[in-house]
């Protein structure tokens, strides 16, 4: 079996994917494009609805009578577009480098997987075990696409899976887990000149600094990072309530309940 990757076609596909906006939870346009492309090479393609998002795209390769054994998975969404870009965020080539939003994380993996599947499409009916390809939504948000895919039962029988993520071209076994906490810090409202007031923003900042310092301890694995801090806005009054959003990453194999504590 001779399988060849067409580098020029791969580059063109990557640039096309980058040019399509797919901010997390708003992936419909890219999902439509992927369905159109995969329909040309797969045995079966379907869109899996995901509430509040653009949905997952799942394609199957191989004869229906063969068991489902292998999974290729990648996310199609990106973070928001922030200021500070010096390159075209919708795709630019400079020598051997491709620039653009999501070029690294993780549209390059998405394009590479599709090109690899295209390379085997002519012999897909000879495969000993079917391949499922899943392009999931909302990975940069709440990972609702991944949760939906994992819970739906469509991956039953999978023996081996590869997830496309930037890992410096090294194979990695497992990945960091993640917990997101919304914490409400309460104070005591008072006019700014009154000492009896308890400023909830100040108390929240103390908690953030403690959490970040805690994660730097030698025996604490993973990281803690504040994602947001906000409160009521007053002119002269200490806010009585402040909301913090904290992100806790922890290594594969860790106990989730322990990390939550």
C-alpha positions as semicolon CSV with decimal commas, in nm:
position;residue;x (nm);y (nm);z (nm)
1;X;0,000;0,000;0,000
2;X;0,158;0,327;-0,113
3;X;0,030;0,631;0,072
4;X;0,149;0,978;-0,023
5;X;0,084;1,314;0,141
6;X;0,035;1,603;-0,099
7;X;0,216;1,891;0,076
8;X;0,078;2,164;-0,147
9;X;-0,277;2,040;-0,104
10;X;-0,220;2,022;0,271
11;X;-0,097;2,382;0,281
12;X;-0,392;2,503;0,075
13;X;-0,634;2,320;0,303
14;X;-0,472;2,469;0,613
15;X;-0,497;2,823;0,472
16;X;-0,861;2,763;0,379
17;X;-0,942;2,641;0,730
18;X;-0,760;2,936;0,891
19;X;-0,953;3,181;0,672
20;X;-1,285;3,058;0,813
21;X;-1,377;3,219;1,144
22;X;-1,447;2,959;1,412
23;X;-1,428;3,130;1,750
24;X;-1,533;2,890;2,026
25;X;-1,909;2,827;2,036
26;X;-1,942;2,988;1,689
27;X;-1,805;2,716;1,463
28;X;-2,099;2,660;1,226
29;X;-1,930;2,797;0,913
30;X;-1,620;2,581;0,956
31;X;-1,831;2,276;1,045
32;X;-2,021;2,321;0,718
33;X;-1,693;2,339;0,526
34;X;-1,554;2,026;0,693
35;X;-1,869;1,829;0,620
36;X;-1,840;1,926;0,254
37;X;-1,473;1,823;0,236
38;X;-1,508;1,500;0,430
39;X;-1,809;1,391;0,226
40;X;-1,572;1,356;-0,071
41;X;-1,351;1,097;0,100
42;X;-1,536;0,933;0,392
43;X;-1,782;0,645;0,398
44;X;-2,014;0,846;0,621
45;X;-2,023;1,200;0,764
46;X;-2,253;1,343;1,028
47;X;-2,298;1,658;1,233
48;X;-2,350;1,603;1,603
49;X;-2,552;1,885;1,764
50;X;-2,399;2,045;2,072
51;X;-2,610;2,292;2,267
52;X;-2,480;2,647;2,249
53;X;-2,209;2,561;1,993
54;X;-2,158;2,492;1,625
55;X;-2,169;2,116;1,676
56;X;-1,921;1,834;1,617
57;X;-1,835;1,683;1,279
58;X;-1,780;1,306;1,275
59;X;-1,661;1,108;0,971
60;X;-1,617;0,733;0,938
61;X;-1,369;0,547;0,716
62;X;-1,386;0,177;0,640
63;X;-1,649;-0,089;0,570
64;X;-1,962;-0,089;0,788
65;X;-1,908;-0,455;0,878
66;X;-1,567;-0,380;1,029
67;X;-1,549;-0,284;1,399
68;X;-1,474;0,076;1,494
69;X;-1,117;0,070;1,629
70;X;-0,935;0,399;1,577
71;X;-1,005;0,764;1,652
72;X;-0,848;1,079;1,513
73;X;-0,974;1,384;1,699
74;X;-0,906;1,755;1,684
75;X;-1,091;2,074;1,775
76;X;-1,204;2,322;1,512
77;X;-1,253;2,630;1,731
78;X;-1,010;2,907;1,823
79;X;-0,981;3,169;2,093
80;X;-1,102;3,522;2,025
81;X;-0,902;3,756;1,801
82;X;-0,702;3,993;2,022
83;X;-0,502;4,303;1,937
84;X;-0,130;4,294;1,864
85;X;-0,122;4,085;1,547
86;X;0,166;4,177;1,315
87;X;0,061;3,914;1,058
88;X;-0,263;3,848;0,877
89;X;-0,470;3,651;1,132
90;X;-0,671;3,493;0,849
91;X;-0,373;3,317;0,695
92;X;-0,028;3,416;0,573
93;X;0,269;3,216;0,444
94;X;0,628;3,326;0,502
95;X;0,882;3,069;0,385
96;X;0,815;2,746;0,571
97;X;0,586;2,911;0,824
98;X;0,210;2,958;0,819
99;X;0,065;3,233;1,036
100;X;-0,294;3,286;1,142
101;X;-0,538;3,246;1,427
102;X;-0,553;2,880;1,518
103;X;-0,264;2,790;1,286
104;X;-0,087;2,618;1,576
105;X;-0,380;2,536;1,802
106;X;-0,512;2,344;1,635
107;X;-0,600;2,394;1,270
108;X;-0,265;2,257;1,154
109;X;-0,352;1,926;1,323
110;X;-0,700;1,942;1,172
111;X;-0,564;1,988;0,819
112;X;-0,296;1,719;0,868
113;X;-0,551;1,462;0,983
114;X;-0,782;1,533;0,690
115;X;-0,494;1,506;0,442
116;X;-0,384;1,176;0,601
117;X;-0,739;1,044;0,569
118;X;-0,754;1,166;0,212
119;X;-0,437;0,966;0,141
120;X;-0,604;0,643;0,255
121;X;-0,945;0,719;0,106
122;X;-0,880;0,509;-0,206
123;X;-0,814;0,201;0,008
124;X;-1,053;0,274;0,295
125;X;-1,270;-0,025;0,208
126;X;-0,969;-0,252;0,267
127;X;-0,912;-0,132;0,623
128;X;-0,914;-0,390;0,900
129;X;-1,104;-0,182;1,150
130;X;-1,285;0,144;1,088
131;X;-1,148;0,489;1,165
132;X;-1,355;0,766;1,321
133;X;-1,249;1,125;1,268
134;X;-1,401;1,380;1,505
135;X;-1,368;1,756;1,479
136;X;-1,509;1,895;1,803
137;X;-1,634;2,239;1,902
138;X;-1,583;2,459;2,209
139;X;-1,245;2,318;2,316
140;X;-1,127;2,671;2,392
141;X;-1,443;2,729;2,598
142;X;-1,611;2,470;2,818
143;X;-1,518;2,169;2,599
144;X;-1,887;2,098;2,542
145;X;-1,813;1,927;2,211
146;X;-1,569;1,683;2,368
147;X;-1,805;1,605;2,656
148;X;-2,090;1,542;2,412
149;X;-1,876;1,311;2,200
150;X;-1,752;1,116;2,502
151;X;-2,101;1,069;2,648
152;X;-2,294;0,981;2,332
153;X;-2,162;0,626;2,286
154;X;-2,037;0,678;1,931
155;X;-1,681;0,590;2,036
156;X;-1,769;0,247;2,173
157;X;-1,504;-0,006;2,072
158;X;-1,225;0,245;2,009
159;X;-0,888;0,086;2,091
160;X;-0,651;0,367;1,995
161;X;-0,697;0,740;1,969
162;X;-0,481;1,032;1,858
163;X;-0,570;1,388;1,959
164;X;-0,419;1,668;1,754
165;X;-0,267;1,936;1,978
166;X;0,056;2,139;1,968
167;X;0,312;1,924;2,155
168;X;0,637;2,040;1,990
169;X;0,619;1,745;1,749
170;X;0,643;1,492;2,031
171;X;0,401;1,212;2,111
172;X;0,242;1,266;2,452
173;X;0,048;1,011;2,652
174;X;-0,243;1,175;2,825
175;X;-0,302;1,543;2,883
176;X;-0,374;1,788;3,161
177;X;-0,720;1,788;3,311
178;X;-0,899;2,110;3,389
179;X;-1,136;2,249;3,648
180;X;-1,292;2,595;3,628
181;X;-1,429;2,753;3,945
182;X;-1,659;3,052;3,980
183;X;-1,605;3,192;4,330
184;X;-1,819;3,463;4,487
185;X;-1,638;3,670;4,750
186;X;-1,860;3,868;4,985
187;X;-1,769;4,185;5,170
188;X;-1,965;4,458;5,348
189;X;-2,095;4,757;5,155
190;X;-2,004;5,096;5,297
191;X;-1,909;5,442;5,179
192;X;-1,541;5,455;5,088
193;X;-1,455;5,679;5,383
194;X;-1,605;5,438;5,638
195;X;-1,358;5,194;5,792
196;X;-1,629;4,942;5,880
197;X;-1,674;4,850;5,513
198;X;-1,514;4,534;5,374
199;X;-1,415;4,576;5,009
200;X;-1,497;4,251;4,828
201;X;-1,249;4,331;4,548
202;X;-0,961;4,354;4,795
203;X;-1,064;4,026;4,959
204;X;-1,092;3,861;4,618
205;X;-0,742;3,978;4,526
206;X;-0,607;3,821;4,844
207;X;-0,763;3,491;4,740
208;X;-0,619;3,512;4,388
209;X;-0,268;3,582;4,518
210;X;-0,295;3,294;4,765
211;X;-0,408;3,052;4,493
212;X;-0,129;3,148;4,254
213;X;0,129;3,120;4,534
214;X;-0,017;2,783;4,639
215;X;0,028;2,639;4,289
216;X;0,401;2,722;4,298
217;X;0,468;2,491;4,593
218;X;0,702;2,199;4,506
219;X;0,449;1,922;4,575
220;X;0,159;2,090;4,397
221;X;0,131;1,967;4,038
222;X;-0,021;2,172;3,761
223;X;-0,119;2,536;3,772
224;X;-0,377;2,782;3,899
225;X;-0,460;3,093;3,700
226;X;-0,720;3,368;3,743
227;X;-0,929;3,411;3,427
228;X;-1,157;3,694;3,536
229;X;-1,239;3,919;3,830
230;X;-1,536;4,152;3,835
231;X;-1,764;4,331;4,077
232;X;-2,043;4,583;4,098
233;X;-1,937;4,931;3,991
234;X;-1,999;5,218;4,232
235;X;-1,874;5,574;4,264
236;X;-1,799;5,595;4,637
237;X;-1,916;5,262;4,781
238;X;-1,708;4,957;4,866
239;X;-1,848;4,668;4,656
240;X;-2,005;4,397;4,871
241;X;-1,964;4,121;4,613
242;X;-1,687;4,015;4,372
243;X;-1,676;3,719;4,131
244;X;-1,353;3,535;4,049
245;X;-1,310;3,273;3,779
246;X;-1,015;3,041;3,847
247;X;-0,861;2,784;3,615
248;X;-0,699;2,474;3,765
249;X;-0,490;2,248;3,539
250;X;-0,362;1,917;3,670
251;X;-0,162;1,624;3,522
252;X;-0,306;1,302;3,382
253;X;-0,362;1,043;3,653
254;X;-0,438;1,297;3,926
255;X;-0,737;1,260;4,155
256;X;-0,998;1,514;4,046
257;X;-1,162;1,539;4,389
258;X;-0,826;1,607;4,551
259;X;-0,749;1,880;4,297
260;X;-1,093;2,030;4,353
261;X;-1,024;2,052;4,726
